[in-house]
Amino acid sequence: MRLDKFLSNENIGSRKAVGTLVRSGAVAVNGQAVRKSDIQIDPEKDEITVNGKPVRYSAFVYIMLYKPSGVLTATRDSRAETVLDLLPPELKRRDLFPAGRLDKDTTGLLVLTNDGEYAHRMLAPKSHVWKRYRATLDLPAEESDIARFAAGIKSGENEFAPAVLEISKDDPHIAWTEIREGKFHQVKRMFSACGKTVTALHRESIGALTLDPTLTPGKAKILDPSAAALVFEKPAQII
């Protein structure tokens, strides 16, 4: 890997800024100062320091983001703010992408990563990764809706796998659903088949990974690999 690519990926600066830094003599490889940013290094074996401080190599990164409404789940967009735009400088990497998506008006848990295999496994239908959403409805949910969700909903050409539905005891306009598919606008379409319109949708968890209650909309935090792997575990809510 090129030295400037490595340093840029580890958030030391842009390629241009890194080049200036290297030419200044502030970067050392295995204890020797270098002046060329295009030299090849082995990030797993070589020791890289900037101003005497080691730069640790992290092959894969996992980030929990509390996605707010009005932000696109995309890597870039010329006209709208994306989830990657929300990250603070210390968490930005050029190779990050969202693992899955949330609609622009949907809020809640989103995982950002540079681990393609992890994302593919999370999204693959055969993985049966459960996702839990809180839905606000225009009309109160009913017991009959619970049965329809549990049986799997068929509406015209649409067919959705069995899902769990819980209705708030305090307000039947609030309901939680747990699905193991990821079809386009799935939760909204399932409620629509029951005659309800979703006015607000919030993802609370993926597998056994739950949105950190200390995060506020637009904020993010690093997940260690063991926490990121919780998405593949069966959530406690599923019977």
C-alpha positions in Angstrom: 0.0 0.0 0.0 1.2 3.5 -0.8 2.2 5.5 2.3 0.0 8.5 1.4 -3.0 6.2 0.9 -2.4 4.5 4.3 -2.1 7.8 6.1 -5.2 9.3 4.4 -7.2 6.2 5.3 -6.2 6.5 8.9 -7.5 10.1 8.9 -4.1 11.8 9.1 -5.2 14.2 6.3 -6.1 14.4 2.6 -3.6 13.0 0.1 -2.4 16.6 -0.6 -2.0 17.3 3.2 -0.2 14.0 3.7 2.2 14.7 0.9 3.1 18.0 2.5 3.5 16.3 5.9 5.8 13.6 4.4 8.0 16.2 2.6 8.4 18.0 5.9 10.1 15.0 7.4 7.4 14.4 10.0 6.7 10.8 8.9 9.0 7.9 9.6 8.8 4.3 8.5 10.5 1.8 10.8 12.3 4.6 12.5 13.6 6.2 9.3 12.3 9.6 8.2 10.9 9.5 4.6 10.3 12.3 2.1 8.3 10.5 -0.6 4.7 9.8 0.0 4.4 7.3 -2.8 6.6 4.6 -1.3 5.1 1.2 -0.7 4.6 0.0 2.8 3.2 -3.1 4.5 0.8 -1.6 7.1 0.6 -4.9 9.0 4.3 -5.1 9.5 5.9 -1.7 9.1 5.8 0.8 12.0 4.6 4.2 10.8 4.9 7.3 13.0 3.9 10.9 12.5 5.7 13.4 14.6 6.9 10.5 16.7 3.4 9.1 17.4 2.6 5.6 16.0 -0.3 5.3 13.5 -2.1 2.0 14.1 -3.4 0.1 11.1 -7.0 -0.9 11.2 -8.0 -3.0 8.2 -11.7 -2.8 8.9 -13.8 -0.2 10.6 -17.3 -0.4 12.0 -19.2 2.7 13.0 -22.7 3.0 14.6 -24.5 6.1 13.4 -27.8 7.5 14.6 -29.2 8.6 11.3 -31.5 11.6 11.4 -34.4 12.3 9.1 -33.6 14.2 5.9 -30.2 12.6 5.3 -29.5 10.3 2.4 -28.1 6.8 3.0 -25.4 7.2 0.3 -21.6 7.8 0.1 -22.0 11.0 -1.9 -24.6 13.3 -3.4 -24.1 16.6 -5.2 -27.5 18.0 -4.0 -28.1 16.5 -0.5 -26.4 15.7 2.7 -25.4 12.0 3.1 -24.7 9.9 6.1 -21.0 10.1 5.5 -21.1 13.9 5.6 -22.3 13.5 9.2 -19.1 11.9 10.5 -16.6 14.0 12.4 -13.0 14.2 10.9 -11.6 11.6 13.3 -14.0 8.9 12.0 -13.9 9.7 8.3 -12.2 7.3 5.9 -12.3 7.3 2.1 -13.4 3.7 1.9 -16.5 3.8 4.2 -20.0 3.0 3.0 -23.3 2.3 4.6 -24.1 -1.4 5.2 -27.7 -1.4 4.1 -29.9 1.7 3.9 -32.6 3.7 5.6 -35.1 5.8 3.7 -34.4 9.6 3.7 -37.2 10.2 6.3 -36.4 7.1 8.4 -34.2 7.6 11.5 -32.2 5.3 13.7 -29.4 2.7 13.7 -27.2 2.5 10.6 -23.8 0.8 10.4 -21.0 2.3 8.3 -18.0 0.1 7.4 -15.3 -0.6 4.8 -15.8 -4.4 5.3 -17.5 -5.6 2.2 -17.8 -9.2 3.3 -19.5 -8.1 6.6 -22.0 -5.9 4.7 -22.8 -8.7 2.2 -23.4 -11.2 5.0 -25.6 -8.7 6.9 -27.7 -8.0 3.8 -27.9 -11.5 2.3 -31.4 -12.9 2.5 -30.1 -16.3 3.7 -28.6 -14.6 6.8 -32.1 -13.8 8.1 -30.8 -10.8 10.1 -33.6 -9.3 12.1 -34.3 -5.6 12.2 -36.5 -3.9 14.8 -38.4 -0.7 13.9 -40.7 1.6 15.9 -43.5 2.9 13.6 -45.9 5.8 14.3 -49.2 5.3 12.4 -52.0 7.5 11.3 -54.6 5.0 12.5 -54.4 2.7 15.6 -52.9 -0.8 15.1 -55.2 -3.7 15.8 -54.9 -7.3 17.1 -55.8 -8.4 13.6 -52.7 -6.7 12.3 -50.5 -8.8 14.6 -52.0 -12.0 13.1 -51.5 -10.7 9.5 -47.8 -9.8 10.2 -47.2 -13.2 11.8 -48.7 -15.1 8.9 -46.8 -13.1 6.3 -48.5 -10.4 4.3 -49.6 -10.8 0.7 -50.9 -7.7 -1.1 -51.3 -7.8 -4.8 -47.9 -8.8 -6.2 -46.2 -8.0 -2.9 -45.3 -10.8 -0.5 -43.5 -10.4 2.8 -42.2 -13.1 5.1 -43.7 -13.5 8.6 -42.8 -10.7 11.0 -43.4 -9.8 14.6 -45.7 -6.9 15.5 -46.1 -5.4 19.0 -48.6 -2.6 19.7 -47.9 -0.1 22.4 -50.2 -0.5 25.4 -50.2 3.3 26.0 -50.8 4.4 22.4 -52.0 2.0 19.6 -50.7 4.5 17.1 -47.2 3.3 18.1 -46.1 -0.2 17.1 -42.9 -2.2 16.9 -42.1 -4.6 14.1 -39.3 -7.0 13.6 -38.6 -8.2 10.1 -35.9 -10.3 8.5 -36.1 -9.1 5.0 -35.0 -5.8 3.5 -37.3 -5.1 0.6 -37.9 -1.6 -0.6 -40.1 0.4 1.8 -41.0 -2.9 3.4 -42.3 -1.7 6.8 -44.4 1.0 5.2 -45.8 -1.4 2.6 -46.7 -4.0 5.2 -48.6 -1.4 7.3 -50.2 0.0 4.1 -51.5 -3.5 3.3 -53.3 -3.3 6.7 -54.8 0.0 5.9 -52.4 2.2 8.0 -49.9 4.8 6.9 -46.5 5.1 8.6 -46.0 8.7 9.5 -42.6 8.2 11.3 -40.2 5.2 11.2 -37.2 4.6 13.5 -34.8 1.6 13.5 -33.9 0.5 17.0 -31.7 -2.5 16.3 -30.1 -4.9 13.9 -29.8 -8.4 15.2 -28.7 -8.0 18.8 -27.0 -4.7 18.1 -29.1 -1.9 19.6 -28.8 1.8 19.0 -26.8 3.4 21.8 -29.2 5.5 23.8 -26.5 8.0 24.5 -26.2 8.9 20.8 -28.2 11.8 19.5 -29.4 12.2 15.9 -26.4 12.7 13.6 -23.8 11.3 16.1 -21.7 8.3 15.6 -19.2 6.0 17.5 -16.7 3.3 16.7 -17.8 -0.3 17.2 -15.2 -2.9 18.1 -15.5 -6.1 15.9 -17.3 -8.0 18.7 -20.0 -5.4 19.0 -20.3 -5.1 15.2 -20.8 -8.9 15.0 -23.9 -8.6 17.3 -25.9 -7.9 14.1 -25.7 -11.6 13.3 -27.1 -12.7 16.7 -30.7 -13.4 17.4 -32.3 -10.4 19.2 -33.8 -11.0 22.6 -37.3 -9.8 21.4 -37.7 -12.5 18.8 -39.6 -15.5 20.1 
